[in-house]
Amino acid sequence: MKTIKQFGIVLTMALATLLTSCSGSDDGGGGGGSASLGQLKAKVGGSNFTSMNLATFATKQVIGTTTTIIIQGSDASGKAIQLILNGTNGAAGTFEISDTANISAIASYSEVNINNPMASQTWAAPYDSSGAVGSITISEITDTNVKGTFNFTGKNQNGTDTKAITNGAFNINFTTN
């Protein structure tokens, strides 16, 4: 009987050690860290969102000294995240999503209802009198690729509810014409 109790204690300690040694940072939703090439990921209202490579793109348009960057990722269920930076200098940096920001940073999350398109929902930021509701950080940008992180709270375009998009990350090659 004493041997069974000792075995149970050792087994419990081993299991506790195993469980506490696992990293808690692998949330699968971006972690504010990095995304695989061709991917945009985030936590949407606490649930994981990961775009499909075939439905993920980034474009960069330069006119004079002004750069516009559009990043979008969609999944197979009709959900999508879009980030737009308009008026940047094309360099890495953090851009506030705010209704009072000098650089136009816009973000949205959409849920398309294929069976009833009129029931589709979009949460966008910034919105009237929102103040600062997030940011887009470009950590690396080249002629061919853009990497970074983002977070925002969007307001439903068909109502008053909001949705938090957190731990966002992207790593996408620019499309070429």
HELIX and SHEET records of a PDB file:
HELIX    1   1 LYS A    2  SER A   21  1                                  20    
HELIX    2   2 ASN A   53  ALA A   55  5                                   3    
HELIX    3   3 PRO A  117  ALA A  119  5                                   3    
SHEET    1   A 9 SER A  47  THR A  50  0                                        
SHEET    2   A 9 GLN A  39  VAL A  44 -1                                        
SHEET    3   A 9 THR A 162  ASN A 173 -1                                        
SHEET    4   A 9 ASN A 145  ASN A 156 -1                                        
SHEET    5   A 9 GLN A 121  ALA A 125 -1                                        
SHEET    6   A 9 SER A 104  GLU A 111 -1                                        
SHEET    7   A 9 LYS A  79  THR A  88 -1                                        
SHEET    8   A 9 THR A  66  SER A  74 -1                                        
SHEET    9   A 9 THR A  56  ILE A  63 -1                                        
SHEET    1   B 6 SER A  47  THR A  50  0                                        
SHEET    2   B 6 GLN A  39  VAL A  44 -1                                        
SHEET    3   B 6 THR A 162  ASN A 173 -1                                        
SHEET    4   B 6 ASN A 145  ASN A 156 -1                                        
SHEET    5   B 6 ALA A 132  ILE A 141 -1                                        
SHEET    6   B 6 GLY A  93  SER A  98 -1                                        
END                                                                             
